[in-house]
Amino acid sequence: MDKISVLATVAVVTMSISLFLSLFLITVKTEYKLSNRLFAFFLVLTAIDISGNLGHLLEIPLAARVFMSSFFFLQLPTFYLYILSVSYTDFKLKPKHLAHTFTFIIANLILVPRFYSVDLASKISFLEGSGRMLEIQLNHILTHIQIVLYLTAAFMVLRRAKKVYLENYAGASIESLNWLFQFTLALSVFYFIALLKNIFKFTEYPNVYEWLKIGLLLFELIIIFWYLYKALNHPNLFRNIDSKLKLVKNIISEEKNSEQLPVHEEKEYNEELLKLKKYMIEEKPFLNPSLTIQDVSKDVGIPVRDLSVLINHKLEQHFYDFVNTYRIEEAMDILKDFTKTKVTVLEILYEVGFNSKSSFNTAFKKHTGVTPTDYRKSL
């Protein structure tokens, strides 16, 4: 099988999977409709981009083929909006988000005078000399700039979302954010290889360019299957946080800069800390796998802002880790109980408020230095 046949086969399979997954995301019943639709649109754009590898099989007019290739400029903006929608519960599409189509519009407008508006012979001549054409060079520059800016922006959103989550939540969404970070990292590697492929396109090594093209399609297929696996096996993985929540360092900064805000005395913090610890031990709110700092604030009568500063700043411990400490202590008590030797580790982790084995094992080893199984064996 020659390279063209391999490329066409992989392209058709990847397009089919992309379109199938996009249809699934649009039709599945879920409360996260916006996130699903954004990622479905990203997959459709991916399928359109891949269709450019089937130009020799599909009778697509030259101008339409070039226009379809420009849909690449919508892929990363759509992915960035998807990251925002998954990270924040209150994210909504607004007219201002149309600004993300700017590079797509520019990339097509600059091609109007010498490509879109001329006859077929002139179009062919333009593309044959594409390496020398200013419009093509400008589009390549826009491509590189967009990749760097949007991927950097996506990582920044995930970094902030994770910090806010750790300071205010103690559920499963941290796994969602970690997975999204891994997914974004995989996409970054994909686009880096794509840029490398484009460099070889204008060198004396066309074979390298063709094989990188096939490799990218296979990599793209793996990434899509990876997402499909996660979406089908962990439907509740994708949960969001409130974008209005502030990081503790920003709260502290505001308190220092504002003369109107009362400054907490050390005595007040100590009283609140005793109150909080008593509540955690007696009421055991940590058994709730979806516990938030708002829930604790309501029960102990300490304002969320003050409680956040107390835990995340004064105790120098994220709310996520603070709650997990009590969960691990509870799990240790169960593991020590000789009347509960038949209770499995999996049963224990759900009983104490965790909802995944990986997060439980990580937290347990962080707290004790050993795994739950090894801890039980050592007793």
TORDRENFI-62195 format. One line per 2 residues: their letters; for each residue x, y, z of N, C-alpha, C. Coordinates in steps of 0.1 Angstrom, whole numbers, plus 5000, padded with zeros to 4 digits. Example, Ala and Ser with C-alpha at 12.3 -4.5 7.8 and 13.67 -1.06 7.14 Angstrom:
2
AS	5132/4943/5078/5123/4955/5078/5132/4967/5078 | 5128/4978/5071/5137/4989/5071/5129/5000/5079
//
This chain:
379
MD	5009/4988/5000/5000/5000/5000/5009/5012/5000 | 5007/5021/4990/5015/5033/4989/5011/5044/5000
KI	5019/5055/5000/5017/5065/5011/5003/5072/5008 | 4999/5073/4996/4987/5080/4993/4975/5072/4998
SV	4975/5059/4996/4965/5050/5000/4964/5049/5015 | 4976/5049/5022/4976/5049/5037/4970/5062/5042
LA	4974/5073/5036/4969/5086/5040/4954/5087/5039 | 4949/5083/5027/4935/5083/5024/4927/5074/5034
TV	4932/5062/5037/4925/5053/5046/4924/5059/5060 | 4936/5064/5065/4936/5069/5079/4927/5082/5080
AV	4928/5090/5069/4919/5102/5069/4905/5099/5069 | 4900/5089/5062/4886/5085/5061/4882/5080/5075
VT	4890/5071/5081/4887/5066/5094/4886/5077/5105 | 4896/5086/5105/4896/5097/5115/4884/5106/5113
MS	4881/5109/5100/4869/5118/5098/4856/5111/5103 | 4855/5098/5100/4843/5091/5104/4841/5091/5119
IS	4852/5088/5126/4852/5088/5141/4848/5102/5146 | 4854/5112/5140/4852/5126/5145/4838/5130/5143
LF	4832/5127/5132/4818/5130/5129/4808/5122/5137 | 4812/5110/5140/4803/5101/5149/4803/5107/5163
LS	4815/5110/5168/4816/5116/5181/4809/5129/5183 | 4810/5137/5172/4803/5150/5172/4788/5148/5173
LF	4783/5139/5165/4769/5136/5165/4764/5131/5179 | 4772/5122/5185/4769/5117/5198/4769/5129/5209
LI	4778/5138/5208/4779/5149/5217/4767/5158/5216 | 4762/5160/5204/4751/5169/5201/4738/5163/5206
TV	4737/5150/5204/4724/5143/5207/4722/5138/5221 | 4734/5135/5228/4733/5129/5241/4726/5139/5251
KT	4718/5133/5260/4711/5142/5270/4720/5144/5282 | 4724/5157/5284/4732/5161/5295/4730/5175/5299
EY	4734/5179/5311/4733/5193/5315/4744/5201/5309 | 4754/5195/5304/4766/5203/5299/4765/5204/5283
KL	4753/5210/5279/4751/5211/5264/4761/5220/5257 | 4764/5231/5263/4773/5241/5256/4787/5235/5254
SN	4792/5228/5265/4805/5222/5263/4805/5211/5252 | 4794/5203/5252/4793/5192/5242/4792/5198/5228
RL	4785/5209/5227/4783/5215/5213/4796/5221/5208 | 4803/5227/5218/4816/5234/5214/4826/5223/5209
FA	4827/5212/5217/4836/5202/5213/4832/5195/5200 | 4819/5193/5199/4813/5187/5186/4817/5196/5174
FF	4816/5209/5176/4820/5219/5165/4835/5217/5162 | 4843/5216/5173/4857/5214/5171/4860/5201/5163
LV	4853/5191/5166/4855/5178/5159/4850/5180/5144 | 4840/5187/5141/4835/5189/5128/4846/5197/5120
LT	4851/5207/5126/4862/5215/5120/4874/5206/5117 | 4877/5197/5127/4888/5188/5125/4885/5179/5113
AI	4873/5174/5111/4870/5165/5100/4871/5173/5087 | 4867/5186/5087/4868/5194/5075/4883/5196/5071
DI	4891/5198/5081/4905/5200/5079/4911/5188/5074 | 4907/5176/5079/4913/5163/5074/4908/5160/5060
SG	4896/5165/5056/4891/5162/5042/4901/5168/5032 | 4909/5178/5036/4919/5183/5026/4929/5173/5021
NL	4930/5162/5029/4939/5151/5024/4933/5142/5014 | 4920/5144/5011/4913/5136/5002/4909/5143/4989
GH	4917/5154/4986/4915/5162/4974/4915/5155/4961 | 4924/5144/4961/4925/5136/4949/4913/5127/4947
LL	4906/5124/4958/4894/5115/4957/4881/5122/4956 | 4880/5134/4962/4868/5142/4961/4868/5153/4951
EI	4857/5155/4944/4857/5165/4934/4853/5178/4941 | 4862/5185/4947/4860/5197/4954/4866/5209/4946
PL	4859/5219/4942/4865/5231/4935/4877/5236/4943 | 4887/5241/4936/4900/5246/4942/4897/5256/4952
AA	4889/5266/4949/4886/5277/4958/4880/5272/4971 | 4870/5262/4969/4863/5256/4981/4873/5249/4990
RV	4883/5242/4983/4893/5234/4990/4902/5243/4999 | 4906/5254/4993/4914/5264/5001/4906/5270/5012
FM	4893/5274/5009/4885/5279/5020/4883/5269/5031 | 4881/5257/5028/4879/5246/5038/4892/5245/5047
SS	4904/5247/5040/4916/5246/5048/4918/5257/5058 | 4911/5269/5055/4912/5280/5064/4904/5278/5077
FF	4895/5267/5077/4887/5264/5089/4897/5261/5101 | 4909/5258/5097/4919/5255/5108/4920/5267/5118
FL	4918/5279/5112/4918/5291/5121/4907/5292/5131 | 4897/5283/5130/4886/5283/5139/4887/5272/5150
QL	4897/5262/5147/4898/5251/5155/4902/5254/5170 | 4914/5261/5171/4919/5264/5184/4910/5274/5192
PT	4905/5284/5185/4895/5293/5192/4884/5285/5198 | 4878/5276/5190/4867/5267/5195/4872/5259/5207
FY	4884/5253/5206/4889/5245/5217/4891/5253/5229 | 4896/5266/5228/4897/5275/5239/4884/5278/5246
LY	4874/5280/5238/4860/5283/5244/4855/5271/5250 | 4858/5259/5245/4854/5246/5251/4861/5245/5265
IL	4874/5248/5266/4881/5248/5279/4874/5257/5289 | 4870/5269/5285/4863/5278/5294/4850/5273/5298
SV	4843/5267/5289/4829/5261/5292/4830/5250/5302 | 4840/5241/5301/4842/5230/5310/4847/5235/5324
SY	4855/5245/5323/4861/5250/5336/4851/5257/5345 | 4842/5265/5338/4834/5274/5346/4819/5272/5343
TD	4811/5270/5354/4797/5268/5353/4789/5279/5347 | 4794/5291/5349/4786/5303/5345/4791/5308/5331
FK	4799/5300/5324/4803/5305/5310/4792/5304/5300 | 4791/5315/5293/4781/5316/5282/4787/5323/5270
LK	4783/5318/5258/4787/5325/5246/4781/5338/5245 | 4789/5348/5242/4785/5362/5240/4790/5368/5227
PK	4784/5379/5222/4788/5385/5210/4803/5388/5210 | 4809/5391/5221/4823/5394/5221/4832/5383/5217
HL	4827/5371/5218/4834/5359/5215/4836/5357/5199 | 4828/5365/5192/4830/5365/5177/4844/5371/5173
AH	4850/5377/5183/4864/5382/5180/4874/5371/5177 | 4870/5359/5182/4879/5347/5180/4879/5343/5165
TF	4870/5348/5157/4870/5345/5142/4879/5355/5134 | 4885/5364/5141/4893/5374/5134/4904/5368/5125
TF	4912/5359/5130/4922/5353/5121/4916/5346/5109 | 4905/5339/5111/4898/5332/5100/4894/5342/5089
II	4888/5353/5093/4884/5363/5084/4895/5369/5077 | 4906/5373/5084/4918/5379/5078/4924/5370/5068
AN	4925/5357/5072/4932/5347/5064/4925/5346/5050 | 4912/5347/5050/4904/5346/5037/4904/5360/5030
LI	4903/5371/5037/4902/5384/5030/4915/5387/5022 | 4927/5383/5028/4939/5386/5020/4941/5378/5008
LV	4933/5367/5007/4933/5358/4995/4924/5363/4984 | 4915/5372/4987/4905/5376/4977/4911/5382/4964
PR	4920/5392/4965/4925/5399/4953/4932/5389/4943 | 4941/5381/4948/4949/5373/4939/4946/5358/4939
FY	4935/5354/4946/4931/5340/4945/4916/5338/4943 | 4908/5342/4953/4894/5340/4952/4887/5347/4940
SV	4892/5359/4936/4885/5367/4926/4890/5365/4912 | 4900/5356/4910/4906/5354/4897/4901/5340/4891
DL	4905/5338/4878/4900/5326/4871/4908/5314/4876 | 4904/5302/4871/4910/5289/4876/4925/5289/4873
AS	4929/5293/4861/4943/5292/4857/4952/5301/4866 | 4946/5312/4870/4954/5321/4879/4954/5315/4893
KI	4944/5309/4897/4944/5302/4910/4954/5291/4911 | 4955/5283/4900/4965/5272/4900/4979/5278/4900
SF	4981/5289/4892/4994/5295/4892/4998/5301/4906 | 4988/5306/4912/4991/5312/4926/4995/5301/4936
LE	4988/5290/4935/4992/5279/4945/5005/5272/4941 | 5008/5272/4928/5021/5266/4924/5033/5274/4930
GS	5031/5287/4931/5041/5296/4936/5038/5300/4950 | 5031/5292/4958/5026/5295/4971/5038/5299/4981
GR	5049/5292/4979/5061/5295/4988/5066/5309/4987 | 5063/5316/4975/5068/5329/4973/5057/5340/4976
ML	5045/5335/4977/5033/5345/4978/5033/5351/4992 | 5031/5364/4993/5031/5371/5006/5019/5367/5014
EI	5007/5364/5007/4995/5361/5014/4997/5347/5021 | 5003/5338/5015/5005/5325/5021/5015/5326/5032
QL	5026/5334/5031/5035/5336/5042/5029/5342/5054 | 5020/5352/5051/5013/5359/5062/5003/5349/5069
NH	4997/5340/5062/4988/5330/5068/4996/5320/5076 | 5008/5317/5072/5016/5308/5080/5021/5315/5093
IL	5023/5328/5092/5027/5335/5104/5015/5336/5114 | 5003/5338/5108/4991/5339/5116/4989/5325/5123
TH	4991/5314/5116/4990/5301/5121/4998/5299/5133 | 5011/5302/5132/5021/5300/5143/5017/5309/5155
IQ	5013/5321/5153/5010/5330/5164/4997/5325/5171 | 4987/5321/5163/4975/5316/5169/4977/5303/5177
IV	4985/5294/5172/4988/5282/5180/4994/5285/5193 | 5004/5294/5193/5011/5297/5206/5002/5304/5215
LY	4994/5314/5210/4986/5322/5219/4974/5314/5225 | 4967/5306/5217/4956/5299/5222/4959/5288/5231
LT	4970/5281/5228/4974/5270/5237/4979/5275/5250 | 4986/5287/5250/4991/5293/5262/4979/5298/5270
AA	4969/5304/5263/4957/5308/5270/4949/5297/5277 | 4948/5285/5270/4941/5274/5275/4948/5269/5287
FM	4962/5268/5287/4969/5263/5299/4967/5273/5311 | 4966/5286/5308/4964/5296/5318/4951/5295/5325
VL	4940/5292/5317/4927/5290/5322/4926/5278/5331 | 4933/5267/5326/4933/5255/5334/4941/5256/5347
RR	4952/5264/5346/4960/5266/5358/4952/5274/5369 | 4945/5284/5365/4937/5292/5374/4925/5284/5379
AK	4919/5277/5370/4907/5269/5374/4911/5258/5385 | 4923/5252/5383/4927/5242/5393/4930/5249/5406
KV	4936/5260/5406/4939/5267/5419/4926/5271/5426 | 4916/5276/5419/4903/5280/5425/4897/5267/5430
YL	4897/5256/5422/4891/5244/5427/4897/5239/5440 | 4910/5239/5440/4917/5234/5452/4914/5242/5465
EN	4911/5255/5463/4908/5263/5474/4894/5263/5478 | 4885/5258/5470/4871/5259/5473/4863/5246/5472
YA	4868/5235/5466/4861/5223/5464/4869/5211/5469 | 4861/5200/5471/4868/5187/5475/4861/5175/5469
GA	4858/5176/5456/4851/5166/5449/4860/5159/5438 | 4853/5156/5427/4861/5148/5417/4866/5157/5405
SI	4862/5169/5404/4865/5177/5393/4880/5180/5391 | 4888/5178/5401/4902/5179/5400/4907/5169/5390
ES	4901/5158/5389/4905/5148/5379/4901/5153/5365 | 4890/5159/5364/4886/5165/5351/4896/5175/5346
LN	4900/5184/5356/4910/5195/5352/4923/5189/5349 | 4927/5178/5356/4940/5172/5353/4940/5165/5339
WL	4928/5159/5336/4927/5152/5323/4927/5163/5312 | 4920/5174/5314/4919/5184/5304/4933/5190/5301
FQ	4941/5191/5312/4955/5196/5311/4963/5186/5302 | 4961/5173/5304/4968/5162/5296/4963/5163/5282
FT	4950/5165/5280/4945/5166/5266/4950/5178/5259 | 4951/5189/5266/4956/5201/5260/4971/5199/5256
LA	4978/5192/5265/4992/5189/5263/4994/5181/5250 | 4985/5171/5249/4986/5162/5237/4983/5170/5224
LS	4973/5179/5225/4971/5188/5214/4983/5197/5210 | 4990/5201/5221/5001/5210/5219/5012/5202/5211
VF	5014/5190/5215/5024/5181/5208/5020/5179/5194 | 5007/5177/5192/5001/5175/5178/5004/5187/5169
YF	5001/5199/5174/5003/5211/5166/5018/5215/5164 | 5026/5211/5174/5041/5213/5172/5046/5204/5161
IA	5041/5191/5160/5045/5182/5149/5040/5188/5136 | 5027/5194/5137/5021/5199/5124/5030/5211/5119
LL	5035/5219/5128/5044/5230/5124/5057/5224/5118 | 5062/5214/5124/5074/5207/5119/5072/5202/5105
KN	5060/5196/5103/5056/5190/5090/5056/5201/5080 | 5051/5213/5083/5050/5224/5073/5064/5229/5069
IF	5073/5228/5079/5087/5232/5076/5093/5223/5065 | 5091/5210/5067/5096/5200/5057/5089/5202/5043
KF	5077/5207/5043/5070/5209/5030/5078/5218/5021 | 5085/5227/5026/5093/5237/5017/5108/5233/5017
TE	5111/5221/5020/5125/5216/5020/5127/5206/5009 | 5139/5200/5008/5142/5190/4998/5138/5176/5003
YP	5130/5175/5014/5126/5162/5019/5111/5160/5019 | 5105/5159/5007/5091/5157/5006/5086/5144/5013
NV	5094/5134/5013/5090/5121/5019/5087/5123/5034 | 5096/5131/5040/5094/5133/5055/5081/5140/5057
YE	5078/5150/5049/5065/5157/5050/5053/5148/5049 | 5054/5138/5039/5043/5129/5037/5041/5119/5049
WL	5052/5114/5054/5051/5105/5065/5046/5112/5078 | 5051/5124/5080/5046/5132/5091/5031/5135/5090
KI	5027/5136/5078/5012/5138/5075/5004/5126/5080 | 5009/5114/5076/5002/5102/5080/5003/5100/5095
GL	5015/5103/5101/5017/5102/5116/5007/5111/5123 | 5006/5123/5118/4997/5133/5125/4982/5128/5125
LL	4978/5122/5114/4964/5117/5113/4962/5105/5123 | 4972/5097/5124/4971/5086/5133/4971/5091/5148
FE	4979/5101/5150/4980/5107/5164/4966/5114/5167 | 4960/5121/5157/4947/5127/5158/4937/5117/5161
LI	4937/5105/5155/4928/5095/5157/4929/5089/5171 | 4941/5088/5176/4943/5083/5190/4938/5093/5200
II	4940/5106/5198/4935/5116/5207/4920/5116/5207 | 4913/5114/5196/4899/5114/5195/4893/5102/5202
FW	4900/5090/5200/4895/5078/5207/4897/5080/5222 | 4908/5086/5226/4910/5089/5240/4899/5097/5246
YL	4895/5107/5239/4884/5116/5244/4871/5107/5245 | 4869/5099/5234/4856/5091/5234/4856/5082/5246
YK	4867/5075/5249/4868/5066/5260/4865/5073/5273 | 4871/5085/5275/4868/5092/5287/4853/5097/5288
AL	4848/5102/5277/4834/5107/5277/4824/5096/5280 | 4827/5084/5275/4817/5073/5276/4819/5066/5290
NH	4831/5064/5295/4833/5057/5307/4832/5066/5319 | 4834/5079/5318/4833/5088/5329/4823/5100/5326
PN	4810/5097/5324/4801/5108/5320/4800/5119/5330 | 4803/5116/5343/4802/5127/5353/4816/5134/5356
LF	4825/5131/5348/4839/5136/5350/4839/5151/5348 | 4832/5156/5338/4833/5170/5335/4823/5179/5343
RN	4828/5184/5353/4820/5193/5362/4828/5207/5362 | 4821/5217/5366/4827/5230/5365/4827/5237/5379
ID	4835/5249/5379/4836/5257/5390/4830/5271/5387 | 4828/5279/5397/4823/5292/5396/4834/5302/5393
SK	4833/5308/5381/4844/5317/5377/4845/5330/5385 | 4834/5333/5393/4835/5345/5402/4843/5343/5414
LK	4846/5330/5418/4854/5328/5429/4868/5334/5428 | 4873/5340/5438/4886/5346/5438/4897/5337/5444
LV	4909/5339/5439/4920/5332/5446/4923/5338/5459 | 4928/5331/5469/4930/5336/5482/4941/5347/5481
KN	4951/5346/5473/4961/5356/5472/4956/5369/5468 | 4945/5369/5459/4938/5381/5455/4930/5387/5466
II	4924/5378/5474/4916/5383/5486/4925/5390/5496 | 4936/5384/5499/4946/5390/5508/4951/5403/5503
SE	4954/5404/5490/4958/5416/5484/4948/5427/5485 | 4935/5423/5483/4924/5433/5484/4923/5438/5498
EK	4925/5429/5508/4923/5433/5522/4935/5443/5526 | 4946/5440/5521/4958/5449/5524/4956/5463/5518
NS	4950/5463/5506/4948/5476/5499/4935/5484/5503 | 4927/5477/5510/4914/5484/5514/4914/5487/5529
EQ	4911/5499/5532/4910/5504/5545/4897/5501/5551 | 4887/5498/5543/4873/5496/5547/4871/5482/5553
LP	4880/5472/5548/4878/5459/5553/4884/5456/5567 | 4877/5450/5576/4883/5448/5589/4894/5438/5589
VH	4904/5440/5596/4916/5431/5596/4913/5421/5607 | 4914/5408/5604/4912/5397/5614/4924/5397/5624
EE	4921/5396/5637/4931/5394/5647/4934/5379/5648 | 4946/5376/5653/4950/5363/5654/4941/5355/5663
KE	4935/5362/5674/4926/5355/5683/4914/5351/5676 | 4909/5359/5667/4897/5355/5659/4899/5343/5650
YN	4911/5343/5644/4914/5331/5636/4915/5319/5644 | 4921/5319/5656/4922/5308/5664/4908/5303/5669
EE	4899/5312/5672/4886/5308/5676/4878/5301/5665 | 4880/5307/5653/4873/5302/5641/4879/5288/5637
LL	4892/5287/5639/4899/5274/5636/4894/5263/5646 | 4892/5266/5659/4887/5256/5668/4873/5252/5665
KL	4865/5262/5661/4851/5260/5657/4850/5251/5645 | 4859/5254/5635/4860/5246/5623/4864/5231/5625
KK	4874/5229/5633/4879/5216/5636/4869/5208/5644 | 4862/5214/5653/4852/5207/5661/4840/5203/5652
YM	4837/5212/5642/4826/5208/5633/4830/5197/5624 | 4843/5197/5619/4848/5186/5610/4848/5172/5617
IE	4852/5172/5630/4852/5160/5638/4839/5155/5642 | 4830/5164/5646/4817/5159/5651/4807/5157/5640
EK	4806/5166/5630/4796/5165/5620/4801/5156/5608 | 4814/5155/5606/4820/5147/5595/4814/5151/5581
PF	4814/5164/5578/4809/5168/5565/4817/5163/5553 | 4830/5159/5556/4839/5154/5545/4834/5141/5539
LN	4824/5134/5545/4818/5122/5539/4810/5125/5527 | 4807/5138/5525/4800/5142/5513/4810/5144/5502
PS	4810/5135/5491/4820/5136/5481/4820/5149/5472 | 4809/5157/5473/4808/5169/5466/4809/5181/5475
LT	4815/5180/5486/4816/5191/5496/4823/5203/5490 | 4818/5215/5493/4824/5227/5489/4826/5236/5501
IQ	4834/5246/5499/4837/5256/5510/4825/5264/5514 | 4816/5265/5504/4803/5272/5507/4794/5264/5516
DV	4794/5251/5515/4787/5242/5524/4792/5243/5538 | 4805/5243/5540/4811/5244/5553/4808/5258/5559
SK	4810/5268/5551/4807/5282/5555/4793/5283/5561 | 4784/5278/5554/4770/5279/5558/4767/5271/5572
DV	4774/5260/5573/4771/5252/5586/4779/5258/5598 | 4791/5263/5596/4798/5268/5608/4796/5283/5610
GI	4789/5290/5601/4786/5304/5603/4798/5313/5601 | 4808/5309/5593/4819/5317/5590/4818/5321/5576
PV	4819/5334/5572/4818/5339/5558/4828/5331/5549 | 4824/5328/5537/4832/5321/5528/4846/5327/5526
RD	4846/5341/5525/4858/5348/5523/4868/5346/5535 | 4863/5347/5547/4871/5345/5559/4876/5330/5561
LS	4866/5321/5557/4869/5307/5558/4880/5303/5548 | 4879/5309/5536/4889/5306/5526/4903/5311/5530
VL	4904/5323/5536/4916/5328/5541/4922/5320/5552 | 4913/5315/5561/4917/5307/5573/4924/5294/5568
IN	4917/5287/5559/4922/5274/5555/4934/5275/5545 | 4932/5283/5535/4942/5283/5524/4954/5292/5527
HK	4952/5302/5536/4963/5311/5539/4969/5308/5553 | 4960/5309/5563/4965/5307/5577/4971/5292/5579
LE	4963/5283/5574/4967/5269/5576/4977/5264/5565 | 4979/5273/5555/4987/5270/5544/4984/5256/5537
QH	4971/5254/5536/4966/5241/5531/4954/5244/5522 | 4954/5238/5510/4942/5240/5502/4930/5233/5508
FY	4918/5239/5506/4906/5233/5511/4905/5218/5507 | 4909/5216/5494/4909/5202/5489/4917/5192/5498
DF	4929/5197/5501/4938/5188/5509/4933/5188/5524 | 4928/5199/5529/4922/5200/5542/4911/5190/5544
VN	4902/5189/5535/4891/5180/5536/4896/5165/5535 | 4905/5163/5525/4910/5150/5523/4918/5144/5535
TY	4924/5153/5543/4931/5149/5555/4921/5142/5564 | 4909/5148/5566/4899/5141/5575/4894/5128/5569
RI	4893/5128/5555/4888/5116/5549/4899/5105/5551 | 4911/5108/5550/4922/5098/5551/4922/5093/5566
EE	4921/5102/5575/4920/5098/5590/4909/5089/5592 | 4897/5092/5586/4886/5083/5587/4888/5069/5581
AM	4895/5069/5570/4898/5057/5563/4908/5049/5571 | 4918/5055/5577/4928/5049/5586/4921/5042/5598
DI	4911/5048/5603/4903/5043/5615/4896/5030/5610 | 4891/5030/5598/4884/5018/5593/4894/5007/5591
LK	4905/5010/5585/4915/5000/5582/4921/4994/5595 | 4921/5002/5605/4926/4997/5618/4916/4988/5625
DF	4904/4989/5622/4893/4982/5629/4893/4967/5624 | 4897/4958/5633/4898/4944/5630/4884/4937/5627
TK	4874/4944/5631/4860/4939/5628/4856/4942/5614 | 4864/4950/5607/4861/4954/5593/4871/4950/5583
TK	4878/4939/5586/4888/4934/5577/4883/4929/5563 | 4870/4926/5563/4864/4922/5550/4860/4933/5542
VT	4860/4945/5547/4856/4957/5539/4867/4960/5530 | 4864/4961/5517/4875/4963/5507/4879/4978/5507
VL	4891/4980/5501/4896/4994/5500/4887/5002/5491 | 4881/4996/5481/4872/5003/5472/4859/5008/5480
EI	4854/4999/5489/4843/5003/5497/4846/5014/5507 | 4858/5013/5512/4862/5023/5522/4864/5037/5516
LY	4870/5037/5504/4872/5051/5497/4859/5058/5494 | 4848/5050/5490/4835/5056/5488/4829/5060/5501
EV	4831/5052/5511/4825/5055/5524/4830/5068/5531 | 4843/5071/5528/4849/5083/5535/4848/5095/5526
GF	4842/5094/5514/4840/5107/5507/4847/5108/5494 | 4856/5098/5491/4863/5099/5478/4854/5093/5467
NS	4856/5096/5454/4848/5090/5444/4857/5084/5433 | 4870/5082/5435/4878/5075/5426/4890/5069/5433
KS	4894/5057/5428/4905/5050/5435/4918/5057/5433 | 4921/5063/5422/4933/5070/5420/4935/5082/5429
SF	4924/5090/5431/4926/5102/5440/4927/5097/5454 | 4920/5086/5458/4922/5081/5472/4936/5076/5474
NT	4941/5068/5465/4955/5063/5467/4965/5074/5467 | 4963/5084/5459/4973/5096/5459/4972/5103/5472
AF	4960/5106/5477/4959/5113/5489/4964/5105/5501 | 4961/5092/5501/4965/5084/5512/4980/5083/5513
KK	4986/5081/5502/5001/5080/5502/5007/5093/5505 | 5001/5104/5501/5006/5117/5505/5006/5119/5520
HT	4995/5114/5526/4993/5116/5541/5001/5106/5549 | 5003/5094/5544/5009/5083/5553/5022/5078/5547
GV	5025/5081/5535/5037/5076/5529/5036/5062/5523 | 5024/5055/5525/5022/5042/5519/5008/5041/5513
TP	5006/5031/5505/4993/5029/5499/4983/5023/5510 | 4970/5024/5508/4960/5018/5517/4962/5003/5519
TD	4965/4996/5509/4967/4982/5510/4979/4979/5519 | 4990/4986/5516/5003/4984/5524/5000/4988/5539
YR	4992/4998/5541/4990/5003/5554/4982/4992/5562 | 4972/4986/5555/4964/4975/5562/4973/4963/5565
KS	4982/4960/5556/4991/4948/5558/5001/4951/5570 | 5004/4963/5572/5014/4967/5582/5008/4966/5596
L	4995/4966/5598/4989/4966/5611/4990/4953/5618
//
